[in-house]
């Protein structure tokens, strides 16, 4: 994969919301898992998801940092990031839809996630 292609995937994989891990994630609705993995499509889908939680500036800054060093790691900052690793044909848009299906499990009023716990205990949204 080219550096630019990887950079766009990194941008998609390091959003500001923290991913809550599940043992067997449900298939996201209305997503073609065999979709052509094009960086622009991944960027478009992920930017729409990020816009819903209003953290675009912070997310862009962090994505730029990861694009420079290609490190797949959490920032340990105030928000956390979505990291996705997989095998087979998981595309950026599919990874984004997986994260977005987790949002319904977060309670903004109590700052809790159900089921409790996620990677390093950060709140997902």
N, C-alpha and C positions, 0 to 999 in steps of 0.2 A: 504494500500500500504506500502511496506517495506521502511525503511529509504533509502536504496540504490536506489530503484526504484524512490522514490521521489527526491533524489539527482540528478538523471539523468534528470528527468523532469524539475527540477529547472534549471539545466544547459541549457536545451533547451529554457526555458522560459525567461532566463535572458541573452540574447545576447547583443551585443554592439549597435546595431542599435535601434533607438527608433521607436516604433510602432506608426503609424498614425491610429487613430481610424476611422472607417466608421460605419454608422448606419446599413447598410446591406452589409456585405462583400460578394464578389463574390466567388463562389466555385473555389478553386485553380485547375488548370489543372492537369490532370494525377495523381490524388491522390485518393486512396481508403479510404473513410472516415470510413470504417469498418475494416481497417487494424489492425492487432494484435498490441496492444500497448506494445511494448517491448522497454525497455530503450536503448538497444544498437542501434536499428533502429532509434530511436529519435535522439540519439547522432550523428549517421552517417549523417543523413539528415541535421541536424542543423549545424554541423561542415562544411559541404560543402557550406552551405549558408553563414556562417561567413567568410569562406576563400575568398569568392568573394569580400568582402569589407576590408579584411586585418587587422583585429583587434583581432587576436587569443590570443595573450599573455594577453592583457588587459581583454578580455572576460573571459579567464580561471581564472584569478585572482579574478574577481568579482563573477564568478560562484562558486569558492571554498568558498568564504565568505558566499554566500547565502546557500550553502550546509551545512555549519557549523551551521548557525542560523535559517535556514528554513523561513526567512522573505521574503515575496513577496512585495518588495518595490523598487522604483527607487533609484539609487545611487546619483542622482543629480550631477553627475560628467560631464566630458567633452563630453561624447558620448550618454548616455542614454541607455535604455535597452528595449527589447521587452518583454512585459508582456502579457500573454493571460489567460483569465479566461473564462470558458464556462460551458456548461452542456451537457449531452448526451454523444456522442461517439467521441468527438473531441480528437484526439491523438496528440502527440508531432509533428510528421511529418506533420500533417494537419495544426497545428498552424504555423509551420515554413513556409509552402507554403503560408499561408495567409499573413505573413509578407513580403515574397518575391514578392508577387503580388503588394505590395505598392511601391516597388522600382522604378517602371516606372513613378511614379508621382513626383519624386524628380529631381530637376534641379541642378546639381553640380555647374554649372557656376555661378548661382545667389544665391545658398544656400537657395532655396525656395521649398515649397511643394505645390502641387495643387491637391485638393482644400486646401486653406490655413488653417493652424492650425492643431495641433495634441496635444497629451497629454503633458501638461506643456510647450508647445511651442518649444520642442527640434527638431532638424533636424533628419529625420529618417535614413539617410545614409551619 
